[in-house]
Amino acid sequence: MISISYILCVSSVGRPAPSITWYLDNKTPSDYSDDVDLTINCSSSTVTDVTTSVLTITPSNTYHGAHIFCYESNGYGNILSDRLSEFDVLSML
């Protein structure tokens, strides 16, 4: 059985409308240089200067204990999500 997770990120109003990028923290919270860009696995839409992005991911054992977060930018400012999703992946032997 394959389990798929959907994680939602909604931006604040921005002009121009923000773009959203998704990252997997490589279990080093204070070091962003090793984070993995997951944006290829998302779909985004913008309505009235608010961007909504949905990340689709199939967790594996390598994600256990890792955090996923979204990052918003519109060229004038950046916002890092204030909530991190932590994966608790149970493996079946």
Secondary structure, 3 states (H helix, E strand, C coil): CCCCEEEEEECCCCCCCCEEEEEEECCCCCCHHHCEECHHHEEEEEECCEEEEEEEECCCHHHCCCEEEEEEECCCCEEECCCCEECCCCCCC
